[in-house]
Each structure stands twice: as C-alpha cells, then as structure tokens.
Amino acid sequence: MVVLFVLGLIVLVPLWVMVTGAIKPLGDVQGEFEWWPSHPTLQPFKDIWQTVPLAKYFTNSLIVCSVATVFSVLIAILAGYAVSRWRFRGRRLFTGTILSTQMFPGILFLLPLFLIFVNLDKVFGTTVFYQTRLGLIVTYLTFTLPFSIWMLAGYFDGIPRELDEAAKVDGAGTMRTLWQVILPAARPGVIAVAVYAFMTSWGEILFASQMTNTDTQTLSIGLQSYSTQINVYWNQVMAASLVVSVPIVVAFLLLQRYLVAGLTAGAVK
C-alpha cells in the first residue's frame, strides 16, 4: 500500500500542478508557487489558439498519426499472418531482424532517413518526403511497424490453425480466411497495435523536430512555440498540454480492455 501511495503521488502531483497552472493567470504561474489557484480563470484555454497556430499543429498530428496508424496496422496484419502461418526460408532471420531494430536508439536512423528523403526529392525534382507529412508518415512507420508485426505474429500464433483449415474446407482463399475468419478473432491484438502505433507517433519529437517545417510541424514541436525570447507562457503550455492529451486519454479509456488483452496475448509466444 505504501508503494502504491508513493507511486500515486508521483503521478498525481505533477498532473495537479499542470491542471492548476492551466487555470492561473500568467503572473500567478511566474510568481510564488501556490497549490491552489487564487485567481482561477479559463482564459489560457482560449489564448492557446491565438498565441500559436495550435489548430494547424493539431491537424498535422492527427493526419500524420492516423495515416501512419492505418498503414502500420494493415501491413502488420499481412506480415504477422504470413510469419505466423507460413514456414518460409529466412523466417527466423526476418522476425529476429525486425525485433532487433527496437534495440537501437532512434537517432541512429535520423541521418540515413534524412539523406534518403533528400535524394529522393532530387530524383522527383520536388519536395515529396523531406519536411512533408508524407515523409513523416513514412518515418513513423519505420519504428511502429517492427513491434507491430512481432506482436501480431505472436497473437496470430495463439489462434488455432483449425480455423484456417475449416475455412479452406469451405472454399475460402488465404485472404478471405484472414479477413473474415482470423481477424475477428484477433480484434484485441489489432486494436492493441493500433493504439500502440498512434500513441507512439503522437508523442514523437526527435524525427518531428528535423523532418518538418513551419507548415508541417506536429503538436510535440508546436508546443515549444509558447516559449519566446521575451516570455514563456507557462499557463498556456500547461493548458495546451492538457488539450492535446485528450485524444490519447479518450482512446486509452475506450480501448483499455482490448489493449491489455492484446498486449498480454501478443507478448507470449
């Protein structure tokens, strides 16, 4: 109980400071710290949309993360099913390779991706990948796909092969078996992969800081705009942080039972 209480304080105290700071005037936030706001106001929640183009950053993040999640799930379903059901040459090497990519820090892939995108843009004669939404989507797929494939392959392993055989007896092909028979049974795993991919992309900052410009910046980079050479709008930073956390919190609360079931089953092979 003591450990749980301490862990609860570690989580709840910063959250309380953020919530109370978001409803304080800027002067109160910059002044002496108070646990309870003496002049509560909702003005920071209105100002966050005018101080910086938060709506544009929000739109960029939503588009990039949603598209990256959709492609990550679709590719992971196909690859995971193939790894689970078929015994092909190089299968172990493939699974080991995609999983080993999670061992390396993301910064190792930053320069290679930068060079690839710049050279591809030279080939196309226009900006297609570097500092565009498309380039950021491709970048996010490079680190969400490996774990997604590995996790779904493990989840598919837990689904009896008799379902595949029964579907084939009924005349279903491979793709029909996958989409109409296996996927309904693998729904928790698919949802877990989708939540993982979206959450990982939503909070990513390293690649977004180098692969975007003022028009394609995401929320993780756009929040830094509240800090200027003249002032730091701490109350708006906290208010904006709460606002941008809403999609993740809502998604987690709605899909929590699927996420836990999918992660638990997919992690055991």
Backbone hydrogen bonds, N-H to C=O, Kabsch-Sander energy under -0.5 kcal/mol:
donor,donor_aa,acceptor,acceptor_aa,energy
5,F,1,M,-2.5
6,V,2,V,-2.5
7,L,3,V,-2.7
8,G,4,L,-2.5
9,L,5,F,-2.1
10,I,6,V,-2.2
11,V,7,L,-1.6
12,L,8,G,-3.1
13,V,9,L,-2.4
15,L,11,V,-1.1
16,W,12,L,-2.7
17,V,13,V,-2.4
18,M,14,P,-2.2
19,V,15,L,-2.5
20,T,16,W,-2.8
21,G,17,V,-2.2
22,A,18,M,-1.7
23,I,19,V,-0.7
23,I,20,T,-0.7
24,K,21,G,-1.1
28,D,25,P,-0.5
29,V,25,P,-1.7
30,Q,26,L,-2.2
31,G,27,G,-1.1
41,T,23,I,-2.4
45,F,42,L,-1.0
46,K,42,L,-0.7
46,K,43,Q,-1.2
47,D,43,Q,-2.6
48,I,44,P,-1.7
49,W,46,K,-0.9
50,Q,47,D,-1.3
51,T,47,D,-2.7
52,V,48,I,-0.8
54,L,52,V,-2.7
57,Y,53,P,-1.8
58,F,54,L,-2.8
59,T,55,A,-2.4
60,N,56,K,-2.5
61,S,57,Y,-2.4
62,L,58,F,-2.5
63,I,59,T,-2.6
64,V,60,N,-2.7
65,C,61,S,-2.6
66,S,62,L,-2.0
67,V,63,I,-2.5
68,A,64,V,-2.4
69,T,65,C,-2.1
70,V,66,S,-2.4
71,F,67,V,-2.4
72,S,68,A,-2.2
73,V,69,T,-2.5
74,L,70,V,-2.5
75,I,71,F,-2.6
76,A,72,S,-2.1
77,I,73,V,-2.3
78,L,74,L,-1.9
79,A,75,I,-2.9
80,G,76,A,-2.8
81,Y,77,I,-2.1
82,A,78,L,-1.9
83,V,79,A,-2.6
84,S,80,G,-2.0
85,R,81,Y,-2.6
86,W,82,A,-2.1
88,F,86,W,-0.8
91,R,88,F,-1.7
94,F,90,G,-2.5
95,T,91,R,-2.5
96,G,92,R,-2.5
97,T,93,L,-2.2
98,I,94,F,-2.4
99,L,95,T,-1.7
100,S,96,G,-2.1
101,T,97,T,-1.2
102,Q,99,L,-1.4
103,M,100,S,-1.8
104,F,101,T,-0.9
108,L,105,P,-1.7
109,F,106,G,-1.6
110,L,106,G,-0.6
111,L,107,I,-0.7
113,L,109,F,-2.1
114,F,110,L,-2.3
115,L,111,L,-2.5
116,I,112,P,-2.5
117,F,113,L,-2.7
118,V,114,F,-2.5
119,N,115,L,-2.3
120,L,116,I,-2.3
121,D,117,F,-2.4
122,K,118,V,-1.6
123,V,119,N,-1.8
124,F,120,L,-2.4
125,G,121,D,-1.4
126,T,121,D,-1.1
128,V,126,T,-0.9
132,T,129,F,-1.4
136,L,132,T,-1.8
137,I,133,R,-2.4
138,V,134,L,-2.4
139,T,135,G,-2.2
140,Y,136,L,-2.5
141,L,137,I,-1.8
142,T,138,V,-1.1
142,T,139,T,-0.7
143,F,139,T,-0.6
143,F,140,Y,-0.9
144,T,140,Y,-1.5
145,L,141,L,-1.9
148,S,144,T,-1.7
149,I,145,L,-3.0
150,W,146,P,-2.2
151,M,147,F,-2.7
152,L,148,S,-2.4
153,A,149,I,-2.5
154,G,150,W,-1.8
155,Y,151,M,-1.8
156,F,152,L,-2.9
157,D,153,A,-1.7
158,G,154,G,-0.7
158,G,155,Y,-0.8
159,I,156,F,-1.4
163,L,160,P,-1.3
165,E,161,R,-2.1
166,A,162,E,-2.6
167,A,163,L,-2.0
168,K,164,D,-2.2
169,V,165,E,-2.0
170,D,166,A,-1.4
171,G,168,K,-1.5
172,A,167,A,-2.6
177,T,173,G,-2.3
178,L,174,T,-2.2
179,W,175,M,-2.6
180,Q,176,R,-2.4
181,V,177,T,-1.6
182,I,177,T,-2.3
183,L,178,L,-2.6
185,A,181,V,-0.7
186,A,182,I,-1.5
187,R,184,P,-0.8
190,V,186,A,-2.3
191,I,187,R,-2.6
192,A,188,P,-2.2
193,V,189,G,-2.1
194,A,190,V,-2.3
195,V,191,I,-2.7
196,Y,192,A,-2.4
197,A,193,V,-2.7
198,F,194,A,-2.4
199,M,195,V,-2.7
200,T,196,Y,-2.4
201,S,197,A,-2.0
202,W,198,F,-2.7
203,G,199,M,-1.5
204,E,201,S,-0.9
209,S,205,I,-1.7
210,Q,206,L,-0.7
210,Q,207,F,-0.8
211,M,207,F,-2.6
216,T,213,N,-0.6
217,Q,213,N,-1.0
219,L,57,Y,-0.6
221,I,218,T,-0.8
222,G,218,T,-2.9
223,L,219,L,-2.2
224,Q,221,I,-1.4
225,S,222,G,-1.9
226,Y,223,L,-1.3
227,S,224,Q,-1.7
228,T,226,Y,-0.6
228,T,231,N,-3.1
233,Y,226,Y,-2.2
234,W,232,V,-1.9
237,V,233,Y,-2.3
238,M,234,W,-2.2
239,A,235,N,-2.0
240,A,236,Q,-3.1
241,S,237,V,-2.2
242,L,238,M,-1.9
243,V,239,A,-2.1
244,V,240,A,-2.7
245,S,241,S,-0.9
246,V,242,L,-0.6
246,V,243,V,-1.1
249,V,245,S,-2.5
250,V,246,V,-2.9
251,A,247,P,-2.3
252,F,248,I,-2.4
253,L,249,V,-2.5
254,L,250,V,-2.4
255,L,251,A,-2.0
256,Q,252,F,-0.6
259,L,255,L,-2.7
260,V,256,Q,-2.5
261,A,257,R,-1.9
262,G,258,Y,-2.8
263,L,259,L,-2.5
264,T,260,V,-2.2
265,A,261,A,-2.3
266,G,262,G,-2.5
267,A,263,L,-1.3
268,V,265,A,-0.8
269,K,267,A,-0.6
